[in-house]
Amino acid sequence: MSTYDLRNDLPLLFDFYISAKEGNFSKAASKYFLSPSSLSRNISKLENKLNLKLFVKNNKGITLTLDGEKLYKELDGLFSNLSDNLQKDEKDEISGNITIGTTRNISDYKLEKYLSSFIKKYPNVKIKILTDSASNLNDYLINHRIDILIDY
């Protein structure tokens, strides 16, 4: 790869990274709330600046070229570490209380697996579960006695 100062092109690099990671411009655009055409345009800008072809388009999406693979590997370490650190900080800072209203069946059979992963991700959030009939739970939600209503 040629030498080029990429400090001002971080958005283009990130667009390349998410496109490579998803393997499809449309999927990457949807996941990161961008338009596929602007994402594709940004990749073309980056390819022109680097004077490299980074992707080959096909009917299933996009495939990295050898130069694209090299760049992706470099960026993967950078963006993965950054993302891990940001998520760690976010997890440590989020705290509060949530009251969930649900029926007994959902509470007993469905909720546990979802709550256990939430508790691991946000250990400083306290969760209270209130079980009752669906009609009462609806009243609780309207009157702000619960924050979330989970029903069939």
N, C-alpha and C positions, 0 to 999 in steps of 0.2 A: 504494500500500500504506500501511496505517496505521503509525504509529510504535509500536514495542513493543520492550521490552528483552528480547532473545533470549539473553542470556548464560547463563541457566540452562537453556536449551532446546537445547543443542548436540546431545544424542542425538536429539531429535525432528528437528532440521535434517538430521542425517546420515542418518536413516532416510528422510526425504523425498528427499534427494540420491541415495541408492543406488536408491531405487524409481524415480525419474525417469530415472536413467542406464540402468537395466535395462528400463524400460518395462513392468514386470510385478512385482507384489508377490511372487509365488511364486519367480520367478527371483532377485530381490534377496534374499529370505529365505534361499533355498538357498545362494547364493554367500557370504552373510555369517553363516550358521549361526543364523538367527532363525526364528521361526515366522511364517508369512504373516499369521495373525490378529493377532499382536502388532504387526507392522509396519503393518498396515492401521489398527489402533487408534491407534497413535502418529501416523499421518498425520491421522486425525480430530482428535486432540488439538491438533495444530499448526494445522489449519484453524480450529478453534474459537478458539484463542488469537489467531490473526491475523484472524479473522473474514473469511476468504477461502476460496474453493473452489480447490484447487490441481490436482486431477485430475478427469478424467471417466473413469469405468470403462466398458469395452466388452467384447465377447466375445474380443477379441485381447489384452487387457491393460488398460493405462491410458494416457491421453493427458493431457499438460499443458494446463491452461487458460492464458490470457494471463498471469494473476498467477503461476501456477506456472512458466511460462517465465522470467519476470523473476527470481523467486527462484532458480531453477535456475542461471541465468547468473551471478548473484552468488556462489552457493555453489560453482559449478564452479571458478572461479578460486581460491577459498580452499582447497577440499579437494584440488584437483589439485596446487597448489604444496606443500601439506603432505605429500601422498603422495609426490611426487617427492623432497622433502628427506629424508623418512624412508627411502625406498628407497635413496637415495644413501648415507646414513649406514650402513644395513644392509650394503650392498654393500662399503663400505670396511672394515667391521669383521670380516666373515666370512673366516676363513682356516683352513687345515688341510690334511690329506691324505686322499685317498680312493683306495682300490684297487678297481678294477672288474674282475671276472672275466667273461669272455665267450668265445664260440667265435670262430674266425677269420672265418667268414662275416659274423657280426654286426659284428665289429670293422672289417672291411674295407669293408662296404657300408652299414651302417645307423647306426653310432654317431657318425660324424664330424659330421653336421648337428646332432645334439642336443648334443654336447659343445662345439661352437664357440659356441653361444648360451649355454651354461652358463659357459664360460670368460669370455665378455664380461661376463656378469652378476656373476660371482664371480672376479675376477682373482687373488685371493690364495689360492685353493684349488688345491693341486697334485694332479693326477690321474695315477695309474699304471694302465695297462691290462695285465691278465694274460690271455693267451689259452691255452686248453687244451680238452680234451674236456669234455663236459657232466658226465660222472661225476666226473672229477677236480675240476672247478669246484665241484661240490656238496660234496665233501670239504673243499675250501679254505674254503668258506663256514662249514661246521660247525666247522672248526678255527681260524676267525678269521684266515685268511691274506688274505681279501678282505672288503671291506665290503659290496659289492653284487654280485649275480649276475644277469647278463642272459642269458636263454636263450630259445629259441623257445617 
